[in-house]
Amino acid sequence: MIQVRKDAKASNLISKAERQAARQRLEAEKEELKLRSEAEVQALKTKLEAEVEEAKALAANPELLKLRQLGVLKELASTGGKFVIGPSEGDLSRVMTE
């Protein structure tokens, strides 16, 4: 009878320790997910702020917009993109009226 109680108590302690370990693993996973999501949010905020600043700079300086467009065309050309370059509607209408 005493051995049965000791075995039951030992089994109870083992079960309790296993539950505690599982709980700690879950808490660690939860904390890791929280930190990852906070880092992702911060990265997105930083990216958005950079895009807003770039948009403001492009709005203030049309030359920067033209440089960006040329950069995109250069990237397209270097990656094998195919595109046609011709006069824009505004340029064509200006030529025809002169």
N, C-alpha and C positions, 0 to 999 in steps of 0.2 A: 504494500500500500504506500509506503514511504517512497519507494522508487517510482511509482506511478505519479505521485505528486511532483517529484523532482523532474521527471521527464516532461510532465505537463508544463511546469514552470519554465524549464529550459526551452521547450517548444514555443511557449508564449513569448519569452524574451527574444528568441530568434525571429519570430514573426514580427514583433515590434521593431526590431533593428532593421529588418528588411523593409518594412513600411517607411521607417524614418529615412533610410537610404534612398528609396524611391521618391519620397517627398523632396529630399534635397536635390536629387537629379532634376526633378520637374522645376523646382525653383531656379536652378542654375540655367536650364533651358529657357525659362521664362525671361530671366534677366538678360540672357544673350540675345533673344529675339527683340527685347525692348531696346537694347543698345544698338542693334543692327538697324532697327526701324528709325531710331533717332538720328543715326548717322546718315541714313538714306534721305530723311527729311531735310537735314542740314545741307546735304549735297544738292538736292533739288532746289532749295532756297538760294544757294550760292549760284547755281546755274541760271535760275530765273533772274536774279539780280544782275548778273553779267549780261544776259540777253536784254534786259530793260536798259541798262547803260549803253549797250551797243545800239539799240534802237534810237535812243535819244541822240547819240553821236551821229548816227546816219541821218536823222531828221534835221539836225543842225548843219550838217555838211554834206550836200549832195555829191561832192567829189568822193567822199568816203563810200557812198553807195555805189558809185560807178566803179571804184576800185574793188569793192566786194564782188560786184557782178563779173568783173574781169577775172577775179580769183576763182570764181565758180566755173567760168568758162575754161580757165586753165586746168582746173581739176578734172573737168569733164574730158578735155582733150587728152590729158595724161593717162586717164583710165580707159581710153578707147571709146569714149562717148561720141555719138554722131549727132551733129546739129548743123543747121543752116544759118549763115550770117548774111543778113541783107539789110537794106534801109528800113527803118521803122516807119510807121505810117506818118508820123509827124515830119520826118525828114523828107519823105517822098512828096508829101503835100507842099512842103516848103519849096522844093525844087520845081515843082510844076507851076507854082504861082509866080516864081521869079522870072 
